[in-house]
Amino acid sequence: MMSILLVLALFIAIVAVIFALQNTAAVTVSFFVWQFHESLALVLLLTVILGVLIGILTILPGSIRSKWRISSQRKKVDILEKALQAEKVQYEETVRQLELLKNPPAPEREPEPPSSESQAAAPPIPLPPA
């Protein structure tokens, strides 16, 4: 994209130089009480520059306002994304707690101590030789 703009600017500059070289006749420009005698190319160049400046000054406030609004909205989006993430975490915790309430884990039973009858009936465990 940048190379296309560069080629276009170069083309416009070449056309402007050719126009200036071919239009060297002096013209009289009257503005209120002032009168200027300059070449036609210079007069047209000054009017184009003045038009570009007026156009930039006209567009500039809206552009600044748009950039400010975009920046403000990006900050709001960041805040809302953080809030959404916090809500998701809270939601997942609430669902987990609800599942625990619906299906409580089975209580663990403590192992019963062996009865004296089962110890008497069991054969003694041989010790390894020393």
Backbone as a printed PyTorch tensor [residue, N CA C, xyz], in Angstrom:
tensor([[[  0.8290,  -1.1970,   0.0000],
         [  0.0000,   0.0000,   0.0000],
         [  0.8720,   1.2590,   0.0000]],

        [[  1.9380,   1.2080,   0.8240],
         [  2.8100,   2.3740,   0.9330],
         [  3.5100,   2.6530,  -0.4000]],

        [[  3.9100,   1.6030,  -1.1100],
         [  4.6000,   1.8040,  -2.3810],
         [  3.6540,   2.4050,  -3.4300]],

        [[  2.3710,   2.0500,  -3.3650],
         [  1.3980,   2.6140,  -4.3060],
         [  1.2560,   4.1150,  -4.0500]],

        [[  1.1990,   4.5130,  -2.7750],
         [  1.0910,   5.9350,  -2.4470],
         [  2.3480,   6.6920,  -2.8730]],

        [[  3.5030,   6.0700,  -2.7220],
         [  4.7530,   6.7070,  -3.1230],
         [  4.7880,   6.9230,  -4.6440]],

        [[  4.3750,   5.9370,  -5.3940],
         [  4.3430,   6.0550,  -6.8600],
         [  3.3380,   7.1310,  -7.2780]],

        [[  2.1850,   7.1690,  -6.6160],
         [  1.1730,   8.1740,  -6.9260],
         [  1.6860,   9.5800,  -6.6140]],

        [[  2.3520,   9.7650,  -5.4880],
         [  2.9090,  11.0720,  -5.1240],
         [  3.9830,  11.5000,  -6.1180]],

        [[  4.8200,  10.5680,  -6.5310],
         [  5.8540,  10.8780,  -7.5180],
         [  5.2320,  11.2970,  -8.8470]],

        [[  4.1920,  10.6200,  -9.2650],
         [  3.4970,  10.9500, -10.5110],
         [  2.8970,  12.3590, -10.4350]],

        [[  2.2500,  12.6710,  -9.3170],
         [  1.6470,  13.9960,  -9.1470],
         [  2.7280,  15.0760,  -9.1480]],

        [[  3.8650,  14.8030,  -8.5170],
         [  4.9670,  15.7720,  -8.4890],
         [  5.5090,  16.0190,  -9.8900]],

        [[  5.6500,  14.9800, -10.6850],
         [  6.1540,  15.1310, -12.0670],
         [  5.1840,  15.9550, -12.8970]],

        [[  3.8820,  15.6730, -12.7580],
         [  2.8710,  16.4350, -13.4990],
         [  2.9040,  17.9060, -13.0720]],

        [[  3.0860,  18.1780, -11.7920],
         [  3.1350,  19.5550, -11.2940],
         [  4.3590,  20.2900, -11.8500]],

        [[  5.4920,  19.6320, -11.9240],
         [  6.7050,  20.2620, -12.4730],
         [  6.5170,  20.5670, -13.9580]],

        [[  5.9480,  19.6220, -14.6840],
         [  5.7030,  19.8590, -16.1180],
         [  4.7410,  21.0360, -16.3000]],

        [[  3.6840,  21.0810, -15.4640],
         [  2.7150,  22.1700, -15.5410],
         [  3.4020,  23.5060, -15.2520]],

        [[  4.2560,  23.5400, -14.2370],
         [  4.9400,  24.7900, -13.8720],
         [  5.8730,  25.2500, -14.9850]],

        [[  6.5530,  24.3310, -15.6420],
         [  7.4680,  24.6960, -16.7200],
         [  6.7180,  25.2050, -17.9470]],

        [[  5.5400,  24.7250, -18.1800],
         [  4.7890,  25.1290, -19.3680],
         [  3.9230,  26.3650, -19.1300]],

        [[  3.6980,  26.7520, -17.8900],
         [  2.8220,  27.8840, -17.5760],
         [  3.6010,  28.9350, -16.7650]],

        [[  4.4760,  29.6360, -17.4570],
         [  5.3010,  30.6440, -16.7900],
         [  4.7190,  32.0390, -16.9350]],

        [[  3.5850,  32.1690, -17.5840],
         [  2.9810,  33.4910, -17.7970],
         [  2.5700,  34.1010, -16.4620]],

        [[  2.7410,  35.4210, -16.3630],
         [  2.3780,  36.1140, -15.1350],
         [  0.8800,  36.4140, -15.1390]],

        [[  0.2870,  36.2580, -13.9710],
         [ -1.1310,  36.5740, -13.8130],
         [ -1.2730,  37.5330, -12.6400]],

        [[ -2.3590,  38.2960, -12.6680],
         [ -2.6270,  39.2310, -11.5820],
         [ -3.7360,  38.6430, -10.7190]],

        [[ -3.4460,  38.5460,  -9.4130],
         [ -4.4190,  38.0290,  -8.4580],
         [ -4.8130,  39.1830,  -7.5530]],

        [[ -6.1220,  39.4450,  -7.4830],
         [ -6.6200,  40.5140,  -6.6230],
         [ -7.3510,  39.8830,  -5.4450]],

        [[ -6.9830,  40.3270,  -4.2390],
         [ -7.6190,  39.8300,  -3.0210],
         [ -7.8690,  41.0330,  -2.1250]],

        [[ -9.1280,  41.4060,  -1.9720],
         [ -9.5340,  42.6190,  -1.2600],
         [ -8.7660,  43.8090,  -1.8190]],

        [[ -7.8850,  44.3930,  -1.0520],
         [ -7.1650,  45.5780,  -1.5190],
         [ -5.7860,  45.2380,  -2.0690]],

        [[ -5.3710,  43.9850,  -1.9810],
         [ -4.0430,  43.5950,  -2.4420],
         [ -4.1070,  43.0640,  -3.8600]],

        [[ -3.0170,  43.2390,  -4.5850],
         [ -2.8690,  42.6800,  -5.9240],
         [ -1.4800,  42.0670,  -6.0270]],

        [[ -1.4420,  40.8710,  -6.6080],
         [ -0.1760,  40.1570,  -6.7660],
         [  0.0350,  39.8410,  -8.2380]],

        [[  1.2770,  39.9830,  -8.7040],
         [  1.6450,  39.6170, -10.0770],
         [  2.6480,  38.4780,  -9.9700]],

        [[  2.1940,  37.2710, -10.1800],
         [  3.0490,  36.0840, -10.0690],
         [  2.7670,  35.1430, -11.2310]],

        [[  3.6310,  34.1360, -11.3630],
         [  3.4130,  33.1630, -12.4420],
         [  2.1840,  32.3100, -12.1240]],

        [[  1.5480,  31.8200, -13.1600],
         [  0.3400,  31.0100, -13.0040],
         [  0.6250,  29.7510, -12.1930]],

        [[  1.7630,  29.1150, -12.4230],
         [  2.1120,  27.8850, -11.7040],
         [  2.2450,  28.1540, -10.2090]],

        [[  2.8920,  29.2700,  -9.8420],
         [  3.0600,  29.5940,  -8.4250],
         [  1.7160,  29.8860,  -7.7610]],

        [[  0.8670,  30.6060,  -8.4500],
         [ -0.4600,  30.9240,  -7.8970],
         [ -1.2490,  29.6390,  -7.6690]],

        [[ -1.2440,  28.7410,  -8.6240],
         [ -1.9790,  27.4840,  -8.4800],
         [ -1.3700,  26.6070,  -7.3890]],

        [[ -0.0430,  26.5910,  -7.3080],
         [  0.6230,  25.8140,  -6.2630],
         [  0.2430,  26.3310,  -4.8650]],

        [[  0.2360,  27.6550,  -4.7020],
         [ -0.1420,  28.2410,  -3.4170],
         [ -1.6080,  27.9460,  -3.0760]],

        [[ -2.4840,  27.9810,  -4.0570],
         [ -3.9010,  27.6950,  -3.7800],
         [ -4.1050,  26.2270,  -3.4260]],

        [[ -3.3410,  25.3370,  -4.0640],
         [ -3.4420,  23.9100,  -3.7130],
         [ -2.9410,  23.6880,  -2.2880]],

        [[ -1.8150,  24.2940,  -1.9420],
         [ -1.2760,  24.1510,  -0.5800],
         [ -2.2630,  24.7180,   0.4390]],

        [[ -2.8430,  25.8600,   0.1350],
         [ -3.8260,  26.4600,   1.0370],
         [ -5.0520,  25.5550,   1.1890]],

        [[ -5.4870,  24.9620,   0.1060],
         [ -6.6270,  24.0350,   0.1560],
         [ -6.3260,  22.8000,   0.9910]],

        [[ -5.1120,  22.2650,   0.8540],
         [ -4.7210,  21.0890,   1.6430],
         [ -4.6880,  21.4490,   3.1270]],

        [[ -4.1250,  22.6140,   3.4540],
         [ -4.0690,  23.0460,   4.8560],
         [ -5.4670,  23.2370,   5.4400]],

        [[ -6.3470,  23.8500,   4.6980],
         [ -7.7260,  24.0310,   5.1740],
         [ -8.3980,  22.6710,   5.3560]],

        [[ -8.1650,  21.7580,   4.4320],
         [ -8.7430,  20.4120,   4.5550],
         [ -8.2320,  19.6810,   5.7850]],

        [[ -6.9250,  19.7720,   6.0370],
         [ -6.3390,  19.1170,   7.2200],
         [ -6.9150,  19.7230,   8.4950]],

        [[ -6.9920,  21.0500,   8.5480],
         [ -7.5320,  21.7100,   9.7320],
         [ -9.0180,  21.3850,   9.9440]],

        [[ -9.7250,  21.1100,   8.8750],
         [-11.1380,  20.7330,   8.9920],
         [-11.2880,  19.3070,   9.5180]],

        [[-10.4390,  18.4090,   9.0710],
         [-10.5310,  16.9980,   9.4490],
         [ -9.9170,  16.7330,  10.8210]],

        [[ -8.9310,  17.5100,  11.2180],
         [ -8.1650,  17.2640,  12.4350],
         [ -9.0110,  17.1310,  13.7150]],

        [[ -9.9520,  18.0190,  14.0100],
         [-10.7270,  17.8560,  15.2570],
         [-11.5100,  16.5450,  15.3120]],

        [[-12.1270,  16.1730,  14.2220],
         [-12.8710,  14.9050,  14.1930],
         [-11.9560,  13.7060,  14.3630]],

        [[-10.7850,  13.7790,  13.7710],
         [ -9.8200,  12.6850,  13.9000],
         [ -9.3360,  12.5560,  15.3320]],

        [[ -9.0190,  13.6780,  15.9500],
         [ -8.5720,  13.6460,  17.3490],
         [ -9.6750,  13.1140,  18.2430]],

        [[-10.9040,  13.5590,  18.0120],
         [-12.0390,  13.0990,  18.8080],
         [-12.2460,  11.5920,  18.6310]],

        [[-12.1170,  11.0990,  17.4150],
         [-12.2780,   9.6580,  17.1630],
         [-11.2010,   8.8520,  17.8700]],

        [[ -9.9590,   9.2990,  17.8000],
         [ -8.8740,   8.5780,  18.4670],
         [ -9.0640,   8.5800,  19.9750]],

        [[ -9.5270,   9.6940,  20.5360],
         [ -9.7850,   9.7740,  21.9690],
         [-10.9070,   8.8030,  22.3530]],

        [[-11.9630,   8.7530,  21.5340],
         [-13.0900,   7.8660,  21.8060],
         [-12.6520,   6.3940,  21.7120]],

        [[-11.8360,   6.0690,  20.7270],
         [-11.3410,   4.6940,  20.5810],
         [-10.4940,   4.3060,  21.7870]],

        [[ -9.6330,   5.2140,  22.2290],
         [ -8.8000,   4.9360,  23.3980],
         [ -9.6600,   4.7110,  24.6370]],

        [[-10.6610,   5.5370,  24.8110],
         [-11.5670,   5.3980,  25.9560],
         [-12.3150,   4.0740,  25.8960]],

        [[-12.7670,   3.7000,  24.7290],
         [-13.5100,   2.4430,  24.5870],
         [-12.6110,   1.2320,  24.7960]],

        [[-11.3490,   1.3170,  24.3950],
         [-10.4160,   0.2100,  24.6440],
         [-10.2150,   0.0080,  26.1410]],

        [[-10.1120,   1.1150,  26.8860],
         [ -9.9760,   1.0010,  28.3340],
         [-11.2060,   0.3390,  28.9350]],

        [[-12.3950,   0.7310,  28.4480],
         [-13.6350,   0.1300,  28.9470],
         [-13.6800,  -1.3590,  28.6230]],

        [[-13.2370,  -1.7230,  27.4270],
         [-13.2180,  -3.1370,  27.0360],
         [-12.2960,  -3.9240,  27.9610]],

        [[-11.1250,  -3.3820,  28.2690],
         [-10.1960,  -4.0650,  29.1740],
         [-10.8310,  -4.2760,  30.5470]],

        [[-11.4840,  -3.2430,  31.0680],
         [-12.1340,  -3.3500,  32.3780],
         [-13.2350,  -4.4090,  32.3340]],

        [[-14.0330,  -4.3970,  31.2630],
         [-15.1350,  -5.3640,  31.1490],
         [-14.6190,  -6.7890,  30.9700]],

        [[-13.5020,  -6.9520,  30.2560],
         [-12.9320,  -8.2970,  30.0990],
         [-12.4360,  -8.8370,  31.4380]],

        [[-11.8280,  -7.9750,  32.2490],
         [-11.3790,  -8.4150,  33.5740],
         [-12.5720,  -8.7860,  34.4390]],

        [[-13.6350,  -7.9820,  34.3710],
         [-14.8440,  -8.2840,  35.1490],
         [-15.4700,  -9.5950,  34.6770]],

        [[-15.4840,  -9.8280,  33.3770],
         [-16.0310, -11.0710,  32.8390],
         [-15.2230, -12.2690,  33.3190]],

        [[-13.9140, -12.1360,  33.3250],
         [-13.0560, -13.2340,  33.7980],
         [-13.3380, -13.5300,  35.2700]],

        [[-13.5040, -12.4760,  36.0740],
         [-13.8150, -12.6770,  37.4960],
         [-15.1710, -13.3560,  37.6570]],

        [[-16.1430, -12.9770,  36.8470],
         [-17.4680, -13.5960,  36.9110],
         [-17.4030, -15.0680,  36.5070]],

        [[-16.5690, -15.3820,  35.5140],
         [-16.4240, -16.7900,  35.1030],
         [-15.8430, -17.6260,  36.2360]],

        [[-14.8360, -17.0780,  36.9150],
         [-14.2220, -17.8020,  38.0320],
         [-15.2480, -18.0060,  39.1400]],

        [[-16.0140, -16.9610,  39.4370],
         [-17.0340, -17.0650,  40.4830],
         [-18.1110, -18.0750,  40.0720]],

        [[-18.4970, -18.0750,  38.8070],
         [-19.4990, -19.0100,  38.3130],
         [-19.0040, -20.4570,  38.4620]],

        [[-17.7540, -20.6970,  38.0670],
         [-17.2030, -22.0520,  38.1630],
         [-17.1360, -22.5090,  39.6190]],

        [[-16.7890, -21.6170,  40.5250],
         [-16.7390, -21.9560,  41.9450],
         [-18.1470, -22.2660,  42.4650]],

        [[-19.1220, -21.4920,  42.0430],
         [-20.5070, -21.7200,  42.4720],
         [-21.0150, -23.0570,  41.9410]],

        [[-20.7170, -23.3880,  40.7040],
         [-21.1340, -24.6740,  40.1300],
         [-20.4740, -25.8180,  40.8870]],

        [[-19.2100, -25.6760,  41.2230],
         [-18.5120, -26.7200,  41.9670],
         [-19.1470, -26.9070,  43.3460]],

        [[-19.4600, -25.8190,  44.0160],
         [-20.0990, -25.9220,  45.3330],
         [-21.4810, -26.5460,  45.2220]],

        [[-22.2210, -26.2060,  44.1720],
         [-23.5520, -26.7850,  43.9670],
         [-23.4550, -28.2880,  43.7330]],

        [[-22.4700, -28.7110,  42.9660],
         [-22.2730, -30.1460,  42.7270],
         [-21.9470, -30.8670,  44.0340]],

        [[-21.1490, -30.2220,  44.8950],
         [-20.8290, -30.8360,  46.1840],
         [-22.0750, -30.9500,  47.0560]],

        [[-22.9640, -29.9660,  46.9750],
         [-24.1970, -30.0310,  47.7670],
         [-25.1470, -31.1040,  47.2290]],

        [[-25.2040, -31.2480,  45.9140],
         [-26.0870, -32.2620,  45.3140],
         [-25.5690, -33.6700,  45.5880]],

        [[-24.3100, -33.8730,  45.4030],
         [-23.7000, -35.1870,  45.5630],
         [-22.5620, -35.0860,  46.5770]],

        [[-22.8860, -35.1240,  47.8560],
         [-21.8080, -35.0260,  48.8390],
         [-20.9210, -36.2460,  48.7620]],

        [[-19.6460, -36.0810,  49.0050],
         [-18.7560, -37.2440,  48.9470],
         [-19.0970, -38.2040,  50.0980]],

        [[-18.9440, -39.4960,  49.8260],
         [-19.2330, -40.5110,  50.8460],
         [-18.2360, -40.3580,  51.9850]],

        [[-18.7350, -40.4200,  53.2360],
         [-17.7930, -40.2680,  54.3500],
         [-16.8390, -41.4530,  54.3790]],

        [[-15.6040, -41.1430,  54.6770],
         [-14.6100, -42.2100,  54.7240],
         [-14.7600, -42.9740,  56.0430]],

        [[-14.7120, -44.2780,  55.9590],
         [-14.8300, -45.1110,  57.1630],
         [-13.4440, -45.3850,  57.7050]],

        [[-13.3840, -45.3560,  58.9960],
         [-12.1150, -45.7020,  59.6180],
         [-11.9930, -47.2130,  59.6330]],

        [[-10.8230, -47.7180,  59.3680],
         [-10.6820, -49.1780,  59.3850],
         [-10.8940, -49.7110,  60.7990]],

        [[-11.6180, -50.8120,  60.8430],
         [-11.9010, -51.4230,  62.1520],
         [-10.6550, -52.1470,  62.6500]],

        [[-10.4070, -52.0380,  63.9340],
         [ -9.2430, -52.7750,  64.4470],
         [ -9.5080, -54.2650,  64.3500]],

        [[ -8.4920, -55.0240,  64.0810],
         [ -8.7150, -56.4720,  63.9510],
         [ -9.1580, -57.0700,  65.2890]],

        [[-10.0940, -57.9520,  65.1470],
         [-10.6210, -58.5990,  66.3710],
         [ -9.6410, -59.6680,  66.8490]],

        [[ -9.7850, -60.0260,  68.0850],
         [ -8.8780, -61.0300,  68.6530],
         [ -9.1120, -62.4010,  68.0320]],

        [[-10.2870, -62.6600,  67.5400],
         [-10.5810, -63.9440,  66.9110],
         [ -9.8530, -64.0790,  65.5930]],

        [[ -9.8230, -62.9870,  64.8080],
         [ -9.1650, -63.0810,  63.5110],
         [ -7.6570, -63.1670,  63.6820]],

        [[ -7.1130, -62.6290,  64.7760],
         [ -5.6740, -62.7210,  65.0090],
         [ -5.2910, -64.1330,  65.4370]],

        [[ -6.1430, -64.7830,  66.1990],
         [ -5.8290, -66.1270,  66.6660],
         [ -5.8740, -67.1040,  65.5240]],

        [[ -6.7440, -66.9130,  64.5820],
         [ -6.8990, -67.8580,  63.4980],
         [ -5.8450, -67.6640,  62.4250]],

        [[ -5.2520, -66.5140,  62.3560],
         [ -4.2870, -66.2440,  61.2970],
         [ -2.9560, -66.8810,  61.6340]],

        [[ -2.2910, -67.4590,  60.6500],
         [ -0.9890, -68.0810,  60.9060],
         [  0.0530, -67.0060,  61.1770]],

        [[  1.0510, -67.2970,  61.9650],
         [  2.0800, -66.3130,  62.2600],
         [  2.9070, -66.0170,  61.0050]],

        [[  3.3590, -64.8060,  60.8920],
         [  4.1740, -64.4050,  59.7480],
         [  5.6140, -64.7450,  60.0600]],

        [[  6.2570, -65.5320,  59.1730],
         [  7.6410, -65.9310,  59.4380],
         [  8.5840, -64.7400,  59.2630]],

        [[  9.5810, -64.6650,  60.0910],
         [ 10.5860, -63.6130,  60.0100],
         [ 11.6960, -64.0530,  59.0690]],

        [[ 12.2740, -63.1220,  58.3670],
         [ 13.3670, -63.5190,  57.4700],
         [ 14.5950, -63.9190,  58.2870]],

        [[ 15.4050, -64.8730,  57.7410],
         [ 16.5890, -65.3250,  58.4710],
         [ 17.6020, -64.1910,  58.5970]],

        [[ 18.3070, -64.1880,  59.6880],
         [ 19.2670, -63.1230,  59.9430],
         [ 20.6230, -63.4430,  59.4060]]])
